[in-house]
Amino acid sequence: MRPGGDGHDASADRVAGTFAVLADPTRSRILHALTLAEELCVCDLALLLGISQSALSHQLRLLRDRRVVARTKRGRVVYYRLADAHVRHVFSDGLRHSGEEVAVSDAGAA
């Protein structure tokens, strides 16, 4: 696949879609919670984030559609976890990057 080709365009669209779904603060809070626990059930995640289970389910569906989270159902309870190590690394790197201070000399370079 070469830059500018059809395959590159499709990959770029998938990457952009993944970052777009991560750009929402509520979804970022969901991912942050899931980085701190191996998995969480919907009821605990909703309680932890202070949002309704209905609102949470909507956000989780968007994350699941982009393969950012995965779910397991045990009986009537649904548990969510990060889809894989790549998601954990992307989120952790983003969290670290957002906490970095911008050097004065770098602030004008952007």
Secondary structure as GFF3:
##gff-version 3
##sequence-region A 1 110
A	DSSP	alpha_helix	6	22	.	.	.	ID=ss1
A	DSSP	alpha_helix	25	36	.	.	.	ID=ss2
A	DSSP	beta_strand	40	41	.	.	.	ID=ss3
A	DSSP	alpha_helix	42	49	.	.	.	ID=ss4
A	DSSP	alpha_helix	53	65	.	.	.	ID=ss5
A	DSSP	beta_strand	69	74	.	.	.	ID=ss6
A	DSSP	beta_strand	77	82	.	.	.	ID=ss7
A	DSSP	alpha_helix	85	99	.	.	.	ID=ss8
A	DSSP	alpha_helix	104	107	.	.	.	ID=ss9
###
